[in-house]
Amino acid sequence: MLMSASSEFITLCQEQIALLTQGLGATLSVVYLTQELAEATTGEAKLIPVVVYPDTAVVRREDTAPASTRKSFTVRNALALPKLKQKLLTPSASGTSNNAQPPLQEEYVLNGNQIVLPLIHEGVMMGLLVTAREDRGWDEKERSEIQRIAQTLAIAIILDQRRAWLEHSLHQQQIIQEKQRDLLDNLLHQFRNPLTALRTFGKLLLKRLRSGDPNREVAASIVRESDRLQELLQQFDKVIDLTAADLAPFKLPDKQVFVEAAVQNEPKPALLLPGSEDKEADCALVDILNPLLASAKAIAQERKLQLIWEIPPNLPLVRVNSKTLREVLSNVIDNALKYTFAGGKILIQAGQEKPDFCGIAISDNGPGIPQQDLEHLGERHYRGVQAETEIPGSGLGLAIAKQLIEQMQGEIEVFSPAINSVIKSPSAPGTTFIIWLPIVEG
């Protein structure tokens, strides 16, 4: 069913009718739009007049006109509308998509003074242009001009319907976004209470454990990860704090000319993650890695994995955002723990070297990454063959890590099979990620 015509389309129709009136001497003209009947099962259609000239003209179908006027038709005060043939209301049998107006056929001419042209686009009739003059008939040149006007109207209908569809789609999308925001607000509100309780229990447990207790580090990790969740929650609050203007239904400007602009490569916006707005500073890798190793060790023990780490002393300082680097390392280590089978090994080595960079290598002896997936790593929501497994994931961890590292002028390299021969085997080729960080000069 056609959507309602816009005022701009009506104005265009009036301008085209003016060409018929002033340029060709038409005394009566009507532009109809075809509206399919939703309840009809036979594909019937009705025609709705959208522009009539002059305004006092009476529009009626030929089969309802008085018998005395059907053959000797005068156009002084009425314009007859022919009974439409079904083939004009459906796509053409050939399936061609030719935008050009079809040649004028005799069936479209009621008599020497009146012309009826279908407004057709890609084989579908969308309306009619009916025009007439009472003093003389139409010659071949005038008929060609009327066909060009009909073609202009057909294209205008398509553009106007696309505009209406776009505006309708944008409005529906706005409604969906408002519902999603309400749902997110509810979930975040429900998330706060258990998070507060978790942080409180972790702090109480930490106070009750003595300094030499091996479980003290586990309790400290609970508090640390709870603080990290709290920071993430604060970032969520900033992102969803939209104003009423942000949520106002979008509407296309009434009188606006749109032109196609050249596409430019713009830098990616900074990710809203804890500490991403902090400045970079000189950091010791051991201070960043030790808390992460404590958490990874607990997860590896639960999943029956062997975690090995090699962190030599006197590593050079690196110029990074410490909170951002923790997020990167956490994502990469989490992937190694997630995709390594029980009984496997994860090896974390710090101190890889290349000019101006210090590297951290994270290797595992999991199934590895197929060659066809390696080139897509870092693309958001891309999981490759892992999407076919039961291992949960969103395909965002590596994409986030890659973007954050690049913001700190670092790099990420991926090797599969793993480059460390100590842990890999033919049946478990594994993967190695090397995170290169800029070292402090001097």
N, C-alpha and C positions, 0 to 999 in steps of 0.2 A: 504494500500500500504506500502510495506516495506521501511523503511528509508535507506539511503545510508550506506553501510558497512564501518566500520572503518578500519584503517590500522592495528590495533591490531587483528581484526577478520581475515583479509587477511593473516597475519602472522601465525595465528593458523591454518588456512586451509592449508597453505604451509607446516607446520610441520606435519599435518596429512597425507597429500599427500606423504611426505617424508617417513612416516612409510609404506605406501603402496608400494612405489617404492623400498626402501632399504630393508624393512623387508619381503615383500611378492613378490617382483619381478614384480610389475605392470609396464607395459610399457606405459600406457595411463591412465590418471585420470582427472576428471572434477568435480568441485563443482558448482552447480547451486543454485541460489536463486529464489524463486517464487515471482513474482510481479503481483498483481491483476490489471487487466485493469479497471481503474476507469470508463471508458465510456462504458464498457461492461455490458449488462443487464442479461447475462446468466451465470455469475460467471466464465467466461473464465480466463485463466491465461497464462502468458508467463514466460519462464525460461531464466534467465540471467546468463551466465557463469562468475564466479568471479575469479576462479583459474583454470588454464588449465596446465597439464603437459604431454608432454613437450610443450614449448611455440610455437613450430611450428605445433602442432596438429591442424587439421581442425575439427570443431564441426558442425554437421548437424543432422537434424532429420531423423529418419529411413524412414518416408514416403516421404522424399524428396531425399533420396539416390538413386543412379542408381539401376535399377531392378537387374542388374547382381551382385550387392554386398549385397542385402538385406538378402539372406540366407547364402551364403558362405562369411561371413563378415571377412575381415582381419583388424587388428588393427594397421597396420604399419603406416598409415598416416591419419586415420580418425576415429572418435568415433561417432557412431550413437546415437541419442537421440530418445527414443521411443515416440510414440504418447500417451499423458497422458490420463488416464481415469478420468472422472469428479469426482468420489468418492474420489480421493486423494487430491482434492483441497478444500474440505469443511470439517467441523467438523464431526466426526463419528456419526452415528445415535444413538449409545448407549449413547453418551455424557460422556463417561469415560474420565478421565484425567490421563492416565497412561503414565509416561515419558519414560518407557522402549520401546525400538525399537520393532516393531512387528516381529513375526517370518518370516524368509525369505520365500517368496512365489514364485511359479514357474513363475508367471506373471512378476516378477521383473528380471528374468534371460532371456536374449535374446538368448544366446547360451552358450556353455560350457566355453567360455573364458571371457565373459563380464557380469558384474553384475550391476544392477541399483537398488539403495535403496532410498526410500523416506526419507527425513529428517522431522520427524513428532514430534510435541509437542502438547499434549492435544487434539489430534484428528485433528489437522490442519497441512496440508503439507506446509512446508516453503521452500523446495528445494529438490534437488536430489544429491546423490553421485553416480557417474558413474565411474567404474574402469574396466580395462581389461588387459590381458597379452596374448601374441601371441603364447607362446611355450607350454602352458598346461592349463588345467582347474583348478578349485578351489575345494579343499576338504572341509569337514565339519568344521574343525578347522579354516581354513583360512576364511571361510564364517562368522564364529562367530566373528573373529577378525575384519572383515570389518564392521559387524553390530555394534560393540562397537565404532569403529571410526565414523560411521554415527550417533550414539547416542551422542557422544561428540560434533559433529558439530551441531546437533539440539539444544543442550543446549547452545552452544556458540552463535548461532543465536539469541535465546531468550535474553540472557544477553546483546548482542550487541545492539539489538533493544531497550531494556529497557534503556541502556545508552544513546542512541541517543534520545529517547523520553524525558528522564530527562533533557538532555542538551537543547533540544528544548523548553521544558516547562519553564526552568529557564530563557531562553532568552525572552520568551513571558512575563514572570512575570516581568522581568527587564523593558520591554517596558511599561507595565501597571504602574509600579512604577514611571517611568519618567513622564508619563502623569498625574498621581495623584499629583506628586510634582509640576508640572507646574500649575495645577488647584489650589492647596493649595497656591502657591505663589500669584496667581491672587486674590484669595479670601482674603488673609491677606492684600494684598495691598489695596484692596477696603475697607477693614475693618478699616484701619487707619484713613481715613478722617472723617467718622461719629463719630468715637471714640474721635478724637481731638475736634470736634465741641461739642460733649456732655460734655466733661470735661470743655471746655470753658464756655458753658452756665451755668453749675453747679456752677462754681466759680463766675461768674457774678451775679447769683441769690443769692448766699451766701453773697456777699458783700452788696447787696441791702436790705437784710432782717435784721431787728434789732435783738438784742440779745434775747429779750423776745418773739419774734414771734414764734408761734408753728410750722410754716413751715420751720424754719431755720434748724431743725434737718433733715428734708427731703432733703433739698438742700445739707447739709453736707453728707448725705448718697449717693447722686448722685455723688459727687466728690470722695468719698471714694471708691465706687464701680467702678468708672471710672479708678481710680488709680490701682485697682485690675486687671481690664481688660488690662491695659497697661502693668502690670507685666507679665500677661499671654502671651501677644503678644510678649514680649521680649523673653520669653522661647520658643515660637514657632519659632522665628528667629534662636535661637541656635540649635534647633532640626533639622530644615530643611536645615541648612547650610552645605550641603554635598559637598565633593570635587569631582573632575572628576573621581578619582580612585574609590570612593564609587559607582559611577553610571556606571562604566565600565561593559560591558556585562560579565556575569559569564561563565566560561568555565572550564570543568573538566580537571585536569592535564592529560597530555598524558601518562606519565609513572609513575603511582602512585598506590601503593597497599593500598586498603582500608580494614581495619579490624573493627570488631564490638567492640566498647568500652563500658565499664561498665558505666551505668547511675548513676550519683551521684546527690544528692540533693544539689543544690547550692542556696545560699541566693538570694532572689529577689532583682533586682536592685532598687536603689532609684528612686522615681518618680520625674520627672522634673516639679515641681510646684513652684510658687512664694515662696521664703524663704526656700525651702527644703534643700538648701545648707548651710543655716545659722546654727550656733551653738545653742544648747539648753541653756536656761537661766531660772532664777527664775522669775516667772510671777504671777501676781495677776489675778484671774479669772474674777473679776469684770471689769477690764480694757479690757479684751478680749470679754466679753459677751455684754457689753453695746452697742457698735456699731452694733453688730449683732441683738440685740433686736430692735433697732431703725428701721432697714431695715425690720425685720420680722413683726413688728407692722404695717408698711405701707402695706405690702403684705396681711396680715391677714384682715386689714380693707377693702381692695379692694375685697377680696374674701368672705367677710361676715363671718369671723371666729373670735372667741374670743381667744386672746393670753394672757395667764397668766404666770407670772414668779415670782419665789421666790428665791432671792439671799441674804442669810443672811450675816451680816457683819462679819469681822474677819475670813474670810476663809483662810485656810493655803495656802502658796505659793506652786505652782506646778513647776516642772522642765520640761519645754516643749519648743518647737520652736513656738513662738507666731503666726507667719504667717501660719504655718502648722496647728496649732490647729484651727485657724479661718476657714481654708478650711474644716476641718473635721466637725466642728459644723455647718458651712454653709450648707454642704451637707445633714446632718441629719435633720436639721431644715427645709430645703427646701423640703425634703421628707414628713415630717409631714404636712406641709402646702399644699403640692400637693395632698396627698391622703386622706385628711379630707374633708368631704362634707360641703357645705355651712350650717352655723348654728352650726358647730362643735367647739370643743375647743382643744387648744394646751397648754400644761403645761410644763414649763421649770423650773426645780429645781436644784439648785447647793448646794453642801455640803453633798452629800451622802458619807458615811464613810465605810471603811474597812481597815485593816492593811496596812499601807504604801501607801494608795491611797485615793484620793478625787474624788468623782464622780459628773457628771452632768447628770441628768435624763431628757429626752425629751419624753413626753407622748402625745398621741392624742386619740380621740375617733372616729377614722375612722373605716373601716370595718375589720381591723386586717389582720394578715398574716396567711394563712393556715399552718398547721403543716408540710405538705410535702415540703413547700417552705422555712421553717425556716432553715433547715440544709444546704440550698444552698445559703443563704445570704452571700454576700462577694465574690461570684463568678462573674467574669467579664461578663457583658452582660446578666446575668440571671435576668429575671423579673417575672417568675412564672405566676400566674394568672393575674398579672397586664398587661401582654402582650396582654391579650384578651380584655382589656378596651381601651377606646379612650384617656386615659391620656398619654401624650407623655413621653418618657423616653428612656434612653440608657442602663440601668442596670449597670452603672459605678459608680454612686455616693457612694454607700455603699462599693463597692470594693476599691475605692480610699481611703475612710475614714478608712477602716479596715487596709489597708497597711500602711497608714501614722501613725495611732495610734500605731501600732506594732513597727514602726521605732523609736518611742519616748518611748518605753518600757511600753506602756499603753495597755488597753484592751477595747473591746466593748462587751456588753451583750445585748441580744434582748429578749424581753418577749411579747408574744401575746397569750391571751389578755393582756392588759396593767395592770401593777401591782398597779397603782394608782386608788383607788376606787372612787375618787372624780369625775372624768370625764367620766369613762366608764359606759356602760349600756348593758343589754342583746342584744339589737339591734345594738349597736356600741361598740364592745369589745375593739377596739383600740390596740395600740402597744406602748411599752416603750423601748427606747434605753438608756442604761447607758454607759457613756464614762468615764472610769476610768483612772486617771492621776496620775503619781508618785508625791508624795508630797516631798517638800524639807526637808531633814533630819534636825532635831533639831528645 
